[in-house]
Amino acid sequence: MVEKINVGCIGLGGRGAGTLEWIICKMEGINVVHVCDAYEDRALAGVEIVKKEQGHAPKWTTDYHDVVNDPDVDAVVIMSAWENHIPATIAAMRAGKRVGCEVGGAYSLEDCWDLIRAYEETGNHAMLLENCCYGRDEMMVLNMVKQGIFGKIVCCEGGYHHCLSDEILYGKENRHYRLRNYMNRNCENYPTHELGPIAKVLDINRGNRMIRLNSVASGAWGLNQYACDHEKVNPEFRTYRFAQGDIVKTSILCAHGELINLTLDTTLPRRYSRGFTVRGTRGMYSESNHQIFLGFKDGEWSPSPGDNREEYYKDYDHPIWRRYMEDGVQGGHDGMDWLEYTAFFDSVRRGDLPPIDTYDMAAWMSITPLSAISIANGGAPVEVPDFTRGLWTHRTDSNTGLFSLENEWDRK
């Protein structure tokens, strides 16, 4: 078992710099030896973060190929713009590195197949770093589903409900990739926050798979209104015809008849929510009011209070979160980030398959180009490829949980 991991970090914008400082650099046994960003000032800022947190100066570069080809690097973490996720992941896989890649949608189905080919030709899996799979409620619900508490799961819903108008419209000033995407694409551009936990609930790629989807998008007016209401925003955006619809709805049918409904909602005013909902024949969980409802009990409908999670944490809190709460929650996004990076580095140390592997990465990210095709064709159904080439029916070579070894998530 590897005790010390030399890490190269690619992408040091807001997400990347924060993750480097507050998660990666603070993890025991993790040694950051190389940092990279296409912008030199960000790369140099990454050097300063590592010097402050770990006491040494890593190498730095503006070319990610320098990182993936560095013989001193054991594992690569990719936190760059969406467009670079798959190319950098594939380059790292082919260089023999273990790879953790932050989330976003793919740009084409061929990109997804290229990921699969890279794994098949190298035997080196990549892990998609989907932090929402590690949320406390998501993991409790997964635990309840595996114990049959909700009965047969029929339908799951989720959304990326997050008003990002300022981040998008100040994209040029802040060098943020979302602006160019919203100007030029119309799709479910960020599917995995909602889809990841659902895929775990429905055993996608491990006995089940997504087979067909259709997507529709509303018109795009939210960003125009935001630009009109905020004088510091580039006035050209008051009338610019953005390609990305304000609301995108995607419905996905699974092999055993389950339905997945996803919503992208990022350019209209609203509070943040992921809308995680699980409906089964015996009950449901709803993130909108943090409520679990278990139907009939002793011949009567169970009461419908508001947030009743605490009642269910007692019996169904995931074992990982029980230990996490005892030892102290760490890191960002209510502790999810620390858990996902712990899971990734644990799989690297042990030489195990990552819990969210290349098949998952390809399938989840494929929703973006598939939704674009469906939207462009008036919501027409589109087949979801089987990236496992039939292995989904009987896979035994991949971890079905969220950690390589669940009772050692926090090994020192």
C-alpha positions in Angstrom: 0.0 0.0 0.0 1.3 3.4 -1.0 1.5 5.8 2.0 2.7 9.0 0.3 1.1 10.2 -2.9 2.8 12.8 -5.1 0.1 14.9 -6.7 -0.1 17.2 -9.7 -3.0 19.7 -9.9 -4.3 21.0 -13.2 -6.6 24.1 -13.1 -6.3 26.7 -10.4 -9.3 29.0 -10.9 -11.8 29.5 -8.1 -12.7 25.8 -7.6 -9.2 24.6 -8.2 -7.4 27.1 -5.9 -9.9 26.6 -3.1 -9.7 22.8 -3.3 -5.9 22.9 -3.4 -5.7 25.1 -0.3 -8.5 23.7 1.9 -8.6 20.0 0.9 -5.7 18.6 -1.0 -2.8 20.4 0.8 -4.3 19.5 4.2 -4.7 15.8 3.7 -2.1 13.6 5.4 0.2 11.8 3.0 -0.6 14.0 0.1 2.4 15.9 -1.4 1.7 18.4 -4.1 4.7 18.4 -6.4 3.4 20.1 -9.6 0.7 22.8 -10.2 -0.7 24.0 -13.5 -3.0 26.6 -15.0 -3.3 28.1 -18.4 -2.9 31.5 -16.8 0.6 32.1 -15.3 -0.6 34.2 -12.4 -3.0 31.4 -11.3 -0.2 28.8 -11.5 2.1 31.0 -9.5 -0.7 31.6 -6.9 -0.9 27.8 -6.7 2.8 27.6 -5.9 2.3 30.1 -3.0 -0.6 28.0 -1.6 1.5 24.9 -1.5 4.4 26.8 0.0 2.1 28.1 2.7 0.3 24.9 3.4 3.0 22.3 2.9 6.3 24.2 3.3 7.8 23.6 -0.1 7.6 25.1 -3.6 6.2 22.7 -6.3 7.0 22.9 -9.9 4.6 25.0 -12.0 3.6 25.2 -15.6 1.0 26.5 -18.0 0.9 23.3 -20.0 -0.9 20.4 -18.5 1.2 17.9 -20.5 4.1 18.8 -18.3 2.2 17.6 -15.3 0.9 14.3 -16.7 4.3 13.5 -18.1 6.2 14.3 -14.9 7.8 11.1 -13.5 7.5 12.5 -10.0 3.7 12.7 -10.2 1.7 9.6 -9.0 -1.8 11.0 -9.3 -3.3 13.9 -11.2 -6.3 16.0 -10.1 -8.0 18.0 -12.9 -9.9 21.1 -11.9 -9.7 23.1 -15.1 -12.4 24.4 -17.5 -14.9 21.9 -18.8 -13.4 21.8 -22.2 -10.1 20.4 -20.8 -11.5 17.7 -18.5 -11.6 14.8 -20.9 -8.4 15.7 -23.0 -6.4 16.1 -19.8 -7.9 13.0 -18.2 -7.0 10.9 -21.2 -3.5 12.2 -21.4 -3.0 11.4 -17.7 -4.4 7.9 -18.1 -2.2 7.2 -21.1 0.8 8.5 -19.1 0.1 5.9 -16.4 -1.2 8.3 -13.8 -4.2 7.8 -11.5 -6.7 10.5 -12.3 -9.4 12.4 -10.4 -11.4 14.8 -12.5 -13.8 17.5 -11.4 -17.3 17.5 -12.9 -19.0 18.9 -16.0 -20.6 17.5 -19.1 -18.8 16.2 -22.2 -18.7 18.0 -25.5 -19.4 15.0 -27.7 -20.2 11.3 -27.5 -16.8 10.6 -29.2 -15.1 12.2 -26.2 -16.9 9.7 -23.9 -15.9 6.8 -26.1 -12.3 8.1 -26.1 -12.4 7.9 -22.3 -13.5 4.3 -22.5 -10.8 3.4 -25.1 -8.2 5.0 -22.9 -9.2 2.8 -20.0 -9.5 -0.4 -22.1 -6.1 0.2 -23.6 -4.3 1.2 -20.4 -6.2 -0.6 -17.6 -6.1 2.7 -15.8 -9.4 4.0 -14.5 -10.2 7.7 -13.9 -12.5 8.8 -11.0 -15.1 11.5 -11.6 -14.9 13.7 -8.5 -18.7 14.1 -8.0 -18.9 15.5 -4.5 -22.7 15.4 -4.3 -22.5 11.6 -4.1 -21.0 12.1 -0.6 -23.6 14.5 0.9 -25.0 13.3 4.2 -28.6 13.1 3.0 -27.7 11.5 -0.3 -25.7 8.8 1.5 -28.4 8.2 4.1 -31.0 7.8 1.3 -28.7 5.4 -0.5 -28.3 3.4 2.8 -32.1 3.3 3.1 -32.6 2.3 -0.5 -30.1 -0.6 -0.1 -32.1 -1.8 3.0 -35.4 -1.7 1.0 -37.0 1.0 3.2 -38.5 2.8 0.2 -39.5 -0.4 -1.6 -39.0 -0.7 -5.3 -37.5 2.6 -6.6 -39.7 3.9 -9.4 -38.6 7.5 -10.1 -35.8 9.8 -9.1 -35.4 13.5 -9.6 -32.6 16.1 -9.2 -31.6 19.5 -10.4 -28.8 22.0 -10.5 -30.9 24.9 -9.2 -28.3 27.6 -8.7 -28.5 31.2 -10.0 -25.1 31.8 -11.6 -26.0 34.9 -13.6 -23.2 37.0 -12.1 -20.6 34.2 -12.5 -21.6 33.8 -16.2 -21.9 37.4 -17.2 -18.7 38.5 -15.5 -16.9 35.6 -17.2 -14.7 37.7 -19.3 -13.5 39.8 -16.4 -13.0 36.7 -14.2 -11.7 34.4 -16.9 -14.5 32.0 -16.3 -15.5 29.3 -18.9 -19.2 29.4 -18.2 -19.8 32.5 -20.3 -18.5 31.0 -23.6 -20.6 27.9 -22.9 -23.8 29.8 -22.3 -23.2 31.9 -25.4 -22.7 29.0 -27.7 -24.4 25.8 -26.4 -27.9 24.7 -25.4 -27.9 21.5 -23.4 -28.0 20.0 -19.9 -24.5 21.3 -19.3 -23.9 20.3 -15.7 -25.7 17.0 -15.1 -23.7 15.1 -12.6 -24.5 16.9 -9.4 -28.0 15.6 -9.6 -27.4 12.4 -11.6 -24.5 11.0 -9.6 -26.4 10.2 -6.4 -29.3 8.9 -8.5 -27.0 6.6 -10.4 -25.8 5.1 -7.2 -29.4 4.6 -6.0 -30.4 2.9 -9.2 -27.2 0.8 -9.6 -26.4 2.4 -13.0 -23.6 0.4 -14.7 -23.9 -2.3 -12.1 -27.1 -4.2 -12.9 -28.9 -1.3 -14.5 -28.3 1.3 -17.1 -29.7 4.4 -18.8 -31.2 3.5 -22.2 -33.0 6.6 -23.6 -33.5 10.3 -22.9 -35.3 13.3 -24.2 -34.6 16.9 -23.4 -36.4 20.2 -23.9 -35.1 23.7 -23.2 -37.0 27.0 -22.6 -36.0 30.2 -24.2 -33.1 32.3 -22.8 -34.1 35.6 -21.2 -32.7 35.4 -17.6 -29.2 36.7 -18.4 -30.6 39.6 -20.5 -32.7 40.7 -17.5 -29.8 40.4 -15.1 -27.7 42.5 -17.5 -30.4 45.2 -17.6 -30.7 45.3 -13.8 -26.9 45.5 -13.1 -25.2 48.4 -14.7 -21.7 47.0 -14.3 -22.4 44.1 -16.6 -21.4 44.5 -20.2 -24.4 46.3 -21.8 -24.1 44.1 -24.9 -25.5 41.3 -22.8 -28.8 43.1 -22.4 -29.9 42.1 -25.9 -27.4 39.3 -26.7 -29.2 36.1 -27.8 -27.7 33.5 -25.5 -27.9 29.9 -26.8 -28.4 28.2 -23.4 -32.0 28.0 -22.3 -32.9 29.2 -18.9 -34.5 25.9 -17.9 -33.6 22.5 -19.4 -35.7 19.4 -18.5 -34.3 15.9 -19.3 -36.1 12.6 -18.8 -34.1 9.4 -18.8 -35.5 5.9 -19.0 -33.6 3.1 -17.4 -33.3 -0.6 -18.4 -35.7 -1.8 -15.7 -38.3 0.9 -16.2 -37.1 3.5 -13.7 -37.4 7.1 -14.6 -34.9 9.9 -13.9 -35.9 13.5 -14.3 -33.1 16.2 -14.3 -33.5 20.0 -14.3 -30.8 22.6 -15.2 -31.8 26.0 -13.7 -29.0 28.5 -13.5 -30.0 31.8 -15.0 -33.2 32.8 -13.1 -33.5 34.1 -9.6 -33.9 31.4 -7.0 -32.3 29.8 -3.9 -29.8 27.0 -4.3 -31.2 23.4 -4.4 -30.3 20.1 -5.9 -33.9 18.9 -5.7 -32.8 15.3 -4.8 -36.0 13.2 -4.8 -36.4 9.4 -4.5 -39.8 7.8 -5.0 -40.4 4.2 -4.2 -43.4 1.9 -3.7 -43.2 2.3 0.1 -42.1 5.9 0.5 -40.0 8.8 -0.6 -37.4 11.3 0.2 -37.6 14.9 -0.8 -34.8 17.4 -0.6 -37.1 20.3 -1.1 -38.5 20.0 2.4 -35.9 17.6 3.8 -38.6 15.1 4.4 -38.9 11.3 4.5 -42.4 9.9 4.0 -43.1 6.2 4.4 -46.7 5.9 3.5 -49.1 3.7 5.5 -48.2 2.8 9.0 -50.6 0.7 11.1 -53.3 1.4 8.5 -52.9 5.1 8.6 -50.9 7.6 6.5 -47.7 8.6 8.2 -47.7 12.2 9.4 -46.2 14.8 7.0 -44.0 17.1 9.1 -41.4 19.4 7.7 -37.8 18.5 8.1 -37.8 15.1 9.8 -34.3 14.0 8.9 -33.0 13.8 12.5 -35.5 11.1 13.2 -34.0 9.0 10.4 -30.4 9.8 11.0 -30.7 7.8 14.2 -31.3 4.5 12.3 -30.1 5.2 8.8 -27.3 7.7 8.8 -24.6 6.1 6.5 -21.8 4.4 8.6 -19.3 6.7 6.9 -21.1 9.8 8.0 -21.6 8.4 11.6 -17.8 8.1 11.8 -17.3 11.5 10.1 -19.6 13.3 12.6 -17.7 11.7 15.5 -14.3 12.6 14.2 -15.2 16.1 12.9 -16.5 17.2 9.5 -13.8 18.8 7.4 -13.4 20.6 4.1 -15.9 22.4 1.8 -19.5 22.0 0.8 -20.6 20.7 4.2 -17.9 18.0 4.2 -18.7 16.4 0.9 -15.4 17.6 -0.7 -13.2 16.0 2.0 -15.0 12.7 1.6 -14.8 12.5 -2.2 -11.0 13.4 -2.2 -10.5 10.9 0.7 -12.2 8.3 -1.5 -10.1 9.1 -4.5 -6.7 9.1 -2.7 -7.7 5.9 -0.8 -8.3 4.1 -4.1 -4.8 5.4 -5.3 -3.1 4.2 -2.1 -4.7 0.8 -2.2 -4.4 0.3 -6.0 -8.2 -0.3 -6.0 -10.7 0.7 -8.7 -12.2 4.1 -7.9 -15.8 4.1 -6.6 -16.9 6.4 -9.5 -15.0 4.9 -12.4 -14.4 5.6 -16.1 -17.7 3.8 -17.1 -19.6 6.1 -14.7 -17.7 9.1 -15.9 -18.5 8.5 -19.6 -22.2 7.6 -18.9 -22.9 10.6 -16.6 -21.0 13.1 -18.8 -22.7 11.8 -22.0 -26.0 13.3 -20.9 -24.7 16.7 -22.0 -24.1 16.0 -25.7 -27.2 13.7 -25.8 -29.4 16.4 -24.4 -28.0 18.8 -27.0 -29.0 16.4 -29.8 -32.5 16.0 -28.3 -33.1 19.7 -27.8 -31.9 20.5 -31.4 -34.5 17.9 -32.6 -37.5 19.3 -30.7 -37.2 16.9 -27.7 -36.8 13.8 -29.8 -35.8 10.6 -27.9 -32.1 9.8 -28.1 -30.5 6.4 -27.2 -27.9 6.4 -24.4 -24.9 4.3 -25.4 -23.9 1.3 -23.3 -20.4 2.3 -22.5 -19.8 -0.9 -20.6 -20.5 -2.9 -23.8 -22.8 -5.3 -22.0 -20.8 -5.6 -18.7 -23.5 -3.6 -16.8 -25.5 -6.8 -16.6 -23.0 -8.7 -14.5 -20.2 -6.4 -13.4 -18.2 -7.8 -10.5 -15.0 -5.8 -11.1 -16.0 -2.5 -9.6 -16.8 -1.2 -6.2 -20.5 -0.6 -5.7 -20.0 1.6 -2.7 -18.5 5.1 -2.3 -15.2 4.1 -0.8 -12.7 1.4 -1.6 -12.9 0.2 1.9 -15.8 1.8 3.8 -14.5 1.3 7.3 -11.2 3.0 6.5 -12.4 6.2 4.8 -10.2 8.2 7.2 -7.2 6.0 7.6 -4.2 8.1 8.8 
